[in-house]
Amino acid sequence: MFLAGGALWLCFALGFAVFLAMYLGGGAGLQFFGGPVSPGSVLLGLVHLVGLCTAILICFAIGVGLCARGIAGEKAIEGMSDAEITE
């Protein structure tokens, strides 16, 4: 179950990455304000870029954690002491 959940979170990260690539290819904020590049369009594009990169990193971290937990399983953790788990 952990492995399937991790795979889905990795797919979410991939989906955000594809959306980010399409957004950057489409002008990254220029479509909202007409005319030449304005400070508002640059700021909007930067906010979207930072937000999407954060979403990608969070989804990737959750997905890798769940996949690792699914691969290692409960048996690997049961044989360890509390000091070994926290290290």
ROVEXKOL-252669 format. One line per field, with one value per residue: y negated, z negated, x negated of N, C-alpha, C in turn; residue in one letter. Coordinates in nm, 2 decimals, decimal comma, padded with zeros to 4 digits, m for minus. Example, Ala and Ser with C-alpha at 12.3 -4.5 7.8 and 13.67 -1.06 7.14 Angstrom:
2
n.yy <- c(00,57 00,22)
n.zz <- c(m00,78 m00,71)
n.xx <- c(m01,32 m01,28)
ca.yy <- c(00,45 00,11)
ca.zz <- c(m00,78 m00,71)
ca.xx <- c(m01,23 m01,37)
c.yy <- c(00,33 00,00)
c.zz <- c(m00,78 m00,79)
c.xx <- c(m01,32 m01,29)
aa <- c(A S)
END
This chain:
87
n.yy <- c(00,12 m00,12 m00,15 m00,19 m00,42 m00,59 m00,59 m00,72 m00,98 m01,04 m01,06 m01,28 m01,47 m01,46 m01,54 m01,81 m01,90 m01,88 m02,05 m02,29 m02,31 m02,35 m02,59 m02,76 m02,75 m02,88 m03,14 m03,23 m03,40 m03,62 m03,61 m03,71 m03,98 m04,23 m04,35 m04,47 m04,33 m04,36 m04,48 m04,36 m04,12 m03,98 m03,95 m03,79 m03,56 m03,48 m03,42 m03,20 m03,02 m02,97 m02,86 m02,63 m02,49 m02,44 m02,28 m02,06 m01,96 m01,89 m01,70 m01,51 m01,44 m01,33 m01,11 m00,96 m00,90 m00,74 m00,53 m00,42 m00,34 m00,14 00,04 00,11 00,20 00,32 00,51 00,45 00,23 00,32 00,48 00,30 00,09 m00,19 m00,39 m00,34 m00,38 m00,66 m00,77)
n.zz <- c(00,00 m00,08 00,12 00,35 00,29 00,27 00,53 00,66 00,54 00,65 00,92 00,90 00,85 01,10 01,27 01,18 01,26 01,54 01,59 01,50 01,69 01,92 01,86 01,83 02,09 02,22 02,15 01,89 01,72 01,88 02,03 01,88 01,85 02,09 02,36 02,34 02,13 01,80 01,46 01,30 01,44 01,43 01,16 01,10 01,26 01,12 00,87 00,93 01,03 00,81 00,63 00,77 00,79 00,52 00,47 00,63 00,50 00,25 00,31 00,43 00,21 00,03 00,18 00,23 m00,04 m00,11 00,08 00,00 m00,26 m00,19 m00,05 m00,23 m00,45 m00,74 m00,88 m00,87 m01,03 m01,28 m01,38 m01,47 m01,72 m01,92 m01,91 m01,68 m01,49 m01,50 m01,42)
n.xx <- c(m00,08 m00,20 m00,38 m00,23 m00,10 m00,32 m00,41 m00,19 m00,22 m00,47 m00,39 m00,22 m00,41 m00,55 m00,34 m00,31 m00,56 m00,54 m00,33 m00,46 m00,67 m00,52 m00,39 m00,61 m00,70 m00,49 m00,51 m00,50 m00,34 m00,31 m00,08 00,12 00,11 00,13 m00,07 m00,41 m00,68 m00,60 m00,65 m00,46 m00,39 m00,63 m00,66 m00,44 m00,49 m00,72 m00,63 m00,45 m00,64 m00,80 m00,61 m00,52 m00,76 m00,80 m00,58 m00,64 m00,88 m00,78 m00,59 m00,76 m00,93 m00,75 m00,66 m00,90 m00,96 m00,73 m00,76 m01,01 m00,94 m00,75 m00,91 m01,11 m00,96 m00,78 m00,92 m01,19 m01,21 m01,11 m01,32 m01,51 m01,66 m01,54 m01,73 m01,87 m01,68 m01,63 m01,87)
ca.yy <- c(00,00 m00,24 m00,16 m00,24 m00,56 m00,66 m00,60 m00,82 m01,11 m01,07 m01,10 m01,42 m01,56 m01,46 m01,62 m01,95 m01,94 m01,89 m02,18 m02,40 m02,32 m02,41 m02,73 m02,84 m02,76 m02,97 m03,28 m03,24 m03,52 m03,73 m03,60 m03,78 m04,13 m04,26 m04,44 m04,43 m04,27 m04,46 m04,43 m04,27 m03,99 m03,92 m03,90 m03,68 m03,44 m03,43 m03,35 m03,08 m02,94 m02,93 m02,78 m02,50 m02,42 m02,39 m02,16 m01,94 m01,91 m01,83 m01,57 m01,42 m01,40 m01,24 m00,99 m00,88 m00,84 m00,63 m00,42 m00,36 m00,26 m00,03 00,13 00,16 00,27 00,31 00,60 00,38 00,13 00,39 00,54 00,20 00,02 m00,33 m00,47 m00,32 m00,44 m00,81 m00,81)
ca.zz <- c(00,00 m00,08 00,25 00,44 00,25 00,31 00,68 00,69 00,51 00,76 01,04 00,88 00,88 01,24 01,33 01,16 01,34 01,68 01,59 01,49 01,82 02,02 01,81 01,87 02,24 02,26 02,12 01,74 01,66 01,98 02,09 01,79 01,88 02,23 02,39 02,31 02,00 01,69 01,33 01,25 01,50 01,38 01,02 01,11 01,31 01,02 00,76 00,98 01,04 00,67 00,58 00,84 00,75 00,39 00,48 00,69 00,40 00,14 00,36 00,45 00,08 m00,03 00,27 00,20 m00,17 m00,11 00,15 m00,08 m00,36 m00,13 m00,01 m00,35 m00,52 m00,88 m00,94 m00,88 m01,14 m01,40 m01,44 m01,51 m01,85 m01,90 m01,88 m01,54 m01,40 m01,50 m01,36)
ca.xx <- c(00,00 m00,29 m00,45 m00,13 m00,08 m00,44 m00,41 m00,10 m00,28 m00,57 m00,31 m00,17 m00,53 m00,57 m00,24 m00,34 m00,67 m00,50 m00,26 m00,56 m00,74 m00,42 m00,37 m00,73 m00,70 m00,38 m00,54 m00,51 m00,27 m00,29 00,05 00,22 00,10 00,10 m00,18 m00,55 m00,70 m00,58 m00,69 m00,35 m00,40 m00,75 m00,64 m00,34 m00,56 m00,81 m00,55 m00,41 m00,76 m00,84 m00,50 m00,52 m00,88 m00,78 m00,48 m00,72 m00,97 m00,70 m00,53 m00,87 m00,97 m00,65 m00,66 m01,02 m00,94 m00,64 m00,82 m01,11 m00,87 m00,69 m01,02 m01,18 m00,86 m00,77 m01,02 m01,32 m01,20 m01,09 m01,44 m01,60 m01,63 m01,50 m01,85 m01,91 m01,58 m01,64 m02,00)
c.yy <- c(m00,13 m00,26 m00,22 m00,39 m00,65 m00,69 m00,71 m00,96 m01,14 m01,11 m01,24 m01,51 m01,57 m01,55 m01,77 m01,99 m01,96 m02,03 m02,30 m02,42 m02,39 m02,56 m02,82 m02,86 m02,86 m03,11 m03,32 m03,37 m03,63 m03,72 m03,67 m03,93 m04,15 m04,35 m04,38 m04,37 m04,38 m04,40 m04,33 m04,13 m03,91 m03,86 m03,79 m03,55 m03,39 m03,36 m03,22 m02,98 m02,88 m02,83 m02,64 m02,42 m02,36 m02,27 m02,04 m01,88 m01,84 m01,70 m01,47 m01,36 m01,30 m01,10 m00,90 m00,82 m00,73 m00,51 m00,35 m00,28 m00,14 00,08 00,20 00,25 00,26 00,40 00,54 00,29 00,20 00,44 00,43 00,14 m00,12 m00,42 m00,46 m00,38 m00,59 m00,85 m00,83)
c.zz <- c(00,00 00,05 00,35 00,41 00,29 00,46 00,72 00,66 00,61 00,89 01,02 00,90 01,02 01,31 01,30 01,24 01,49 01,69 01,59 01,62 01,92 01,98 01,85 02,02 02,29 02,22 01,98 01,69 01,77 02,04 02,00 01,81 02,02 02,25 02,35 02,17 01,90 01,56 01,27 01,31 01,46 01,24 01,02 01,16 01,20 00,91 00,81 00,99 00,90 00,61 00,64 00,80 00,61 00,39 00,53 00,58 00,29 00,19 00,38 00,31 00,02 00,05 00,24 00,06 m00,18 m00,03 00,07 m00,20 m00,31 m00,09 m00,13 m00,43 m00,67 m00,95 m00,96 m01,00 m01,27 m01,46 m01,49 m01,65 m01,82 m01,86 m01,74 m01,45 m01,39 m01,43 m01,21)
c.xx <- c(m00,09 m00,35 m00,35 m00,11 m00,20 m00,45 m00,31 m00,15 m00,39 m00,50 m00,26 m00,29 m00,56 m00,47 m00,26 m00,46 m00,63 m00,42 m00,35 m00,63 m00,64 m00,40 m00,49 m00,74 m00,60 m00,40 m00,54 m00,46 m00,25 m00,15 00,16 00,22 00,06 m00,02 m00,32 m00,56 m00,69 m00,63 m00,59 m00,36 m00,52 m00,73 m00,54 m00,41 m00,66 m00,74 m00,50 m00,52 m00,80 m00,74 m00,50 m00,64 m00,86 m00,68 m00,55 m00,81 m00,89 m00,64 m00,64 m00,91 m00,88 m00,65 m00,78 m01,01 m00,85 m00,69 m00,92 m01,05 m00,81 m00,80 m01,08 m01,08 m00,87 m00,88 m01,15 m01,32 m01,18 m01,22 m01,54 m01,56 m01,59 m01,61 m01,89 m01,81 m01,60 m01,77 m01,99)
aa <- c(M F L A G G A L W L C F A L G F A V F L A M Y L G G G A G L Q F F G G P V S P G S V L L G L V H L V G L C T A I L I C F A I G V G L C A R G I A G E K A I E G M S D A E I T E)
END
